[in-house]
Amino acid sequence: MYDKLHHEILDFRKDTKAIMAEMGIIKTQIIDKLKEVITLAIPESSVDIYGSHATQLSLHWSDIDLVLNPPNGSDNPDNWASPLRTIFTALSSEANKCWV
């Protein structure tokens, strides 16, 4: 029983590794584009990855966890409405390009 489980785990790892190699390129492009759009909309901000992608324990169906770090001195969320609208509009525009 343990031998069968061991082989199933090794097979899963092999299959997952191949899929992740392919998906990793795509997810990196998505993350880079998100960071670009966000830093254009909110200059001097930064975007960090956390969760399973940061620890490299993600699978191909895993979500991508990001945190937006505001520029120094912009702790008031009321100041974020316009930049967030800009981000939403830019991302919507990029998404529409993918469907054309």
C-alpha positions as CSV (number, residue, x, y, z in Angstrom):
1,M,0.0,0.0,0.0
2,Y,2.8,2.5,0.9
3,D,4.7,1.6,-2.2
4,K,1.6,2.4,-4.4
5,L,1.0,5.7,-2.6
6,H,4.7,6.6,-3.0
7,H,4.5,6.0,-6.8
8,E,1.3,8.0,-7.0
9,I,2.9,10.9,-5.3
10,L,6.0,10.7,-7.6
11,D,3.7,10.6,-10.6
12,F,1.7,13.6,-9.4
13,R,5.0,15.5,-8.7
14,K,6.3,14.8,-12.2
15,D,3.0,15.8,-13.9
16,T,2.6,18.9,-11.8
17,K,6.2,20.0,-12.4
18,A,5.7,19.8,-16.2
19,I,2.4,21.8,-16.0
20,M,4.0,24.4,-13.6
21,A,6.9,24.9,-15.9
22,E,4.5,25.9,-18.7
23,M,2.1,27.8,-16.5
24,G,4.9,29.6,-14.7
25,I,5.8,31.6,-17.8
26,I,2.2,32.7,-18.2
27,K,1.7,33.6,-14.5
28,T,4.9,35.5,-14.5
29,Q,3.7,37.6,-17.4
30,I,0.4,38.2,-15.7
31,I,2.1,39.3,-12.5
32,D,4.5,41.6,-14.3
33,K,1.6,43.2,-16.2
34,L,-0.4,43.7,-13.0
35,K,2.6,45.3,-11.3
36,E,3.2,47.6,-14.3
37,V,-0.4,48.8,-14.5
38,I,-0.6,49.3,-10.7
39,T,2.6,51.3,-10.5
40,L,1.6,53.5,-13.4
41,A,-1.7,54.2,-11.7
42,I,-0.2,54.7,-8.2
43,P,3.4,56.0,-8.6
44,E,5.8,55.1,-5.9
45,S,3.7,52.2,-4.8
46,S,4.9,48.6,-4.9
47,V,3.3,45.2,-5.3
48,D,4.4,42.1,-3.5
49,I,3.5,38.5,-4.0
50,Y,2.7,36.4,-1.0
51,G,1.2,33.0,-0.4
52,S,1.9,29.9,-2.4
53,H,3.5,31.7,-5.3
54,A,5.9,33.5,-3.0
55,T,6.9,30.2,-1.3
56,Q,6.9,28.4,-4.7
57,L,4.4,25.9,-3.4
58,S,1.6,26.8,-5.9
59,L,-0.1,24.5,-8.3
60,H,-1.3,25.4,-11.7
61,W,-4.8,26.1,-10.4
62,S,-3.6,28.2,-7.5
63,D,-4.6,31.8,-7.2
64,I,-2.0,34.6,-7.2
65,D,-1.9,36.6,-4.0
66,L,-0.7,40.2,-4.3
67,V,-0.5,43.0,-1.8
68,L,-0.4,46.7,-2.8
69,N,1.9,48.8,-0.7
70,P,0.9,52.4,-0.9
71,P,3.5,55.2,-1.2
72,N,4.7,56.7,2.1
73,G,2.1,59.1,3.6
74,S,-0.9,57.8,1.7
75,D,-2.6,55.9,4.5
76,N,-6.0,57.5,3.9
77,P,-8.1,55.0,1.8
78,D,-10.2,57.9,0.6
79,N,-7.3,59.0,-1.6
80,W,-7.3,55.7,-3.4
81,A,-10.6,55.9,-5.3
82,S,-9.2,57.5,-8.4
83,P,-6.1,55.3,-8.7
84,L,-8.1,52.2,-8.1
85,R,-10.5,53.3,-10.9
86,T,-7.5,53.8,-13.1
87,I,-6.2,50.3,-12.3
88,F,-9.6,48.8,-13.0
89,T,-10.0,50.6,-16.3
90,A,-6.5,49.6,-17.4
91,L,-6.9,46.0,-16.4
92,S,-10.3,45.9,-18.2
93,S,-8.7,47.3,-21.3
94,E,-5.9,44.7,-21.2
95,A,-8.4,41.9,-20.6
96,N,-10.5,43.0,-23.6
97,K,-7.3,42.8,-25.8
98,C,-7.0,39.1,-24.9
99,W,-10.5,38.3,-26.2
100,V,-10.0,40.1,-29.6
